[in-house]
Amino acid sequence: MSPTTRAHDAEETSERPTKRPRTNGVNKDEAEDQDLDVDEDDSNTPLPQPTRASDLYLDTINRAVLDFDFEKVCSVSLSNINTYGCLVCGKYFQGRGKKSYAYAHSIHDDHHVFINLETTKVYVLPDGYLVSDPSLEDISFVLSPKFTKADVAKLSTPAHLAKPSYDLASKPYIPGYIGLNNIKRNDFMNVVIHSLLHVSPLRDFLLLSNFQNKEPELLKRFAGLAKKVWNPRLFKSQVSPHEFLQEVNRASLGKFSLEKQGDPVEFIGWLLNRLHKDMGGTKKKNSSVIFSSFQGELRMETQQVVVRSSVHGSEKPQFDIDRDIKTASSPFLFLAVDLPPPPLFQDVVEKNIIPQVSIQSVLAKYDGKTTQESVGQVRRYKCQRLPPYIILHFKRFTKNAFVEEKNPTIVNFPLRGVDFKDYVDAPPSHPPTIYDLIANVTHESAAGTTRDKESTVWKVHLRAGAGGGEQEKWFQIQDLIVEEIRKEMIFLGETVLQIWERRDAASSA
């Protein structure tokens, strides 16, 4: 009896594993009839072990066509159960039994090497050989990257930045600072993904994760995307977020999709709350890595409007010490700051001058003294507790009955050393209040002072390295375009979102 015959006999007589529920229109009985969901456990199957690479068709593998960034569904049945990737043409097929689509593809197209997209095991079909060869390890790592604590500790260090990686085309890239494909109009989500994946606690949590089937799909796909973005052994020097964004579309019930432009502020708010829930977080402080990284506490004082008239007319509403002041504290994941309105009328000289404002002046909203008028009330705010990472939202867009107008005011800010002590009632035990910038999201539009979603461009600036000086670099990423940018050019953009990182006690001292 030939080795091939013995392998087939063993395949047909070995016990089938427990079936998993079908999710894409193929039920369990159909899967069994089509022999699609078999041989997941090879421990009891006596497969022959060829010794020559030519017997395993390894010389037919084409790494240039392999792309594991898209949803792992069969190209014929559209099922995501027990899917295999052909390492010769890159297409996905379901199963590997005699009645499976992968088996038929191996015979009809003379392609013989397949990888299980879940277990990363490699097989030769139609013979059914299980292949264990060191030359396939790079493919398994691209499909399912794995990180250790030692690997994570080196990220964004000078050593990490000084030693670039190379793709199959010998193009250099720095892991973590690579392009994300803009499939249709998902650039507003790409800048948020980049920003969050450079928050060290969240990044490390995702890279070290080893999720099983019980975790929510969105969390698993976000972790998978994080591992690809930081993968030092990519075949291509860019990544497509398609798998993750498809799940975002499903989880948000179509609110955030690939086909329509959106708002990164709305997306980051939704994503943080959804990830917190998927991580098992509760309303308690530090109940997830999201809350421990981004959640702070804000005090809001409210009073009914009191207008005192004077000889010069009505004055700006102020707090009256003789009236009741309502005080409430609430948690926050990001702080919204207002930009001063641009001048309505400008002369010939002023029309080309872009208004500018310092970050300290817009943060004065949270100094506990500046009042904000809102629907017959005056309010003032002050933080009670600052998180390790502060997300700032600059309210650049306002809607009226006709269009959504954009405030072009430029915010001036340093990249390092912004002190938030004036915006928090900090007890002696409060951590340091000095923060450094790590991510900056800007908006550009050909429409000028309105937000035209057709011509909108979102960019993100990411810090590489820390500590300032020559070791610290900044990269600007717009979809697939990644380029190093001079530090003094960063504040010239129309900033919409920023993430600030708190210095630890040692570096503050």
Secondary structure, 3 states (H helix, E strand, C coil): CCHHHHHHHHHHHCCCCCCCCCCCCCCHHHHHHHCCCCCCCCCCCCCCCCCCHHHHCHHHCCHHHCCCCCCCCCCCCCCCCCEEEECCCCCEEECCCCCCHHHHHHHHCCCCEEEECCCCCEEECCCCEEECCHHHHHHHHHHCCCCCHHHHHCCCCHHHHHCCEECCCCCEEECCECEECCCCCCHHHHHHHHHHCCCHHHHHHHHCCCCCCCCCHHHHHHHHHHHHHCCCCCCCCEECCHHHHHHHHHHCCCCCCCCCCCCHHHHHHHHHHHHHHHCCCCCCCCCCHHHHHHCEEEEEEEEECCCCEECCEECCCCCCCCCCCEEEEEEECCEEEECCCCCCCCCCCHHHCCCEEEHHHHHHHHECCCCEEECCEEEEEEEEECCCEEEEEEECEEECCCCEEECCCEEECCCCCEECHHHECCCCCCCCCEEEEEEEEEEEECCCCECCCCCEEEEEEEEECCCCHHHCEEEEEECCEEEECCHHHHHHCEEEEEEEEECCHHHHC
